[in-house]
Amino acid sequence: MPAPTIAIDLEAIAENTRAIVSRCAARGVAVYGVTKATGGLPMVGRAMLRGGATGLGESRIDNVRRLRRGGLTCPIMMLRIPSITEAPDVVRLCDASLNSERAVLEALDTAAVQQARVHDVIVMLEMGDRREGVSAEELMP
């Protein structure tokens, strides 16, 4: 019995990205393509970039490594809170990350200073679903 296979239509991905980018650009919104469902396949990331994505988003550091090894130099955002031990790799491989924990922010800061790099962070605000994010009270001070 043949092994299961998946065919990826890279032109369809590029065209779908173009359509989304066009709609978002009309409202002043930049688009990051998310490659996590494809395991960070560089060819999928390139298709999204051809379609006009500003950068790529990933949730696994191994997938970010795969994208970088595949030659992608575009901005990459870590879409989940990194662990403290991942901070050096996140700073080295990603341009930005989503965060809500002070200890992780401190680890990212230390890694960025050690690597003489700027690493952007987006602090997530808790929106009531209790999934992740800091409370408004914690954020404002």
PyMOL commands that set and color helices and strands:
alter all, ss='L'
color gray80, all
select helices_A, chain A and resi 10-25+36-38+42-50+61-69+84-93+102-115+136-139
alter helices_A, ss='H'
color red, helices_A
select strands_A, chain A and resi 32-34+55-58+76-78+96-99+120-123
alter strands_A, ss='S'
color yellow, strands_A
deselect
rebuild
show_as cartoon
